Amino acid sequence: MVEVVVVVGLVGLLSTVVFRMFSSSTSSQKSAMVDLSMQSRVLTTQNRMVRMIREGTDFLLPEIGESSAALFFADFEGNVQVLYQLKDAELSKSTGKELYKLMHYKVAVKNFDISNPVYDPTESSVIADYVKDISFLMTNANTVNITAGFATEKKDFQVMFEVGLQNSGEME
């Protein structure tokens, strides 16, 4: 009888240890998946921004040597494009951190009335979410250095990259 009690106790102890190992590896796997997902979002955002900016022909704001939370640049059609942050109240509340959306806005110059400038939200699109901060530093007339911070509930990610203009004017 004593042997049975000892065996049952050892089996119970061993099964508890095995169960904890599996549950620990499952939570580690979930954490790793969240990190990989965020890294993928950051890389996708970086690639979208690089493609967008490279299609530009001229940086308008900020000035050379200055840093700003928004980037204004012209495209080959003469339109003004803007990358800027917009506070994401819902995401900020759910994560407990002040987070933003990275937005893109395009002003079609041919339809623009300088005497009556109007913001058209239909021309604005979300480039990325989970943005903690972003800064555009104009290093020279054709290059911008971008520093962006992204965050989840538990971790922060940061990326820094440089983008140069590739287009030199209107295509014929």
N, C-alpha and C positions, 0 to 999 in steps of 0.2 A: 504494500500500500504506500509506503514512504517513497519507494522508487517511482511509482506512478505520479505522485505529487511533484517530485523533483523533475521528472521528465516533462510534465505538463508545464511547470514553471519555466524550465529551460526553453522549451518550444515557444512559449508565450514571449519570453524575453528576446529570443532570436527573431521571431516574426515582427516584433515591435521595432527592432533595429533595422531589419530589411525594409519595413514599411516607411520608416523615417528617411532612409537613404533614397528611396524612390520618390517620396514626396519632395525632398530637398532638391533632387535633380530636376524634377518637374518645374519647381519654382525658378530654378536657375535657368532652365530652358526658356521659360516664359520671359524672364528678364532679358536674356540674350536676344530673343525674337523682337522685343520692343526696341532694343538698341539697334539691331540690324535694320528694322523698319525705319527708324529715324535717320540712320546713316544713308539709307536709300533715298529718303525724302530730301535730305540735305544735298546729296549729289545731283538729284533730278532738278532741284531748284537752281543749283549752281550752273548746270548745263543750259537750262532755259534762259537764265540771265545772260550767260555768255553769248548764246545765239542771238538774243534780242539786241544786246548792246553792239555786237559786231556788225549788225545791219545798219547801225547809225552812221552818220556822216560828220557830226559835229556835236561836241558837248557844250551845253548852254549854261548849266549850273550844276555843281558849285564851280567856282573859279579855280584856276591852277593853284595848288598849295592849300586849298581850303577843303574842309570836310563837312558833309551834310548827311542828314537822314533821308534825303531825296535826291534823285538824279534826273536831270532834264537833258534830253538830247534830241537832235533832229535826225529824221530818216531821209532816205534818198528822194522821197516825194515832197520833202519840205515840211512834213508833219512834225509836231512836237510830241515826244513820248516821255512819260514820267514814270519812274519807279519810286514808290513811297510806302510808308507804313500806315496802317490803319488799326487802331486798337480793337482787339477781339475780346469783348466783354464776356461772352459766354465761355470761351476757352480759358480766359484769365480766372474766372470764378471757379471753374472745375479743377484747374491745376493749382490754384493758389499763387500763381506767378503772373506778373504783368506781361502778357503776350500780345503779339500783333499779327496781322496778315500783311504779307508783302503784296502790294497792288501794282497793277500796270494800267496807265491811262494814256489814251492816244487822242491828241487834239488834231483834227483834220483842218489844216490851215485854210483850205478852199471854202470851208463852211463856217469859218470863225469870224465873228463880228466883234472887232476890238471895242466898239462903243457899247456893246452889250455882251460881255463874256458870260457864258452859261456852262455850268458843270452838268454833263450828261452822264448819269450813272451807268447807262447801257454801254458806254465806251470803256468802262473800267472792268478789269478782270483780276481774279486772285491768282497770284503766281505761287505763293507758298503760305502755309500757316505754321503755327508753333514758333514764330519768329520772336526772339527775345529782344534783339536790337540789330540794327544794320547801319553801316556807315560807308559812305562813298567818299573817297579821298582822291581828288584830281591830282595825279602825279605829273602829267604834262598834257599838252593839247590833245593828244590822241589816246591817252591811257588813264584808266581809273582803277584804283585799288579798292576792293570791296572786303569789308570785314563784317561777318554776319554771325550772330549768336542765335541758336535754336535751343528750345528746352522742352522737356517732357515733365511729368510730375516729379520724377526723381533725378533726372540727369540733365546736364547742359552740354551742348555741342557747339563748337565754334569752327568757322571756316574762314580762310583769308585767301583771296586770289586776285589776280590782276587781269583786266580785259582791255584790249586795244581795239580801236575802230579798224575795220577792214575796208569798208566801202569808201570810195573817194569822191562820190558824186552821183549824179543821175546816170542811169544806164540807158544807152541808146539802142 
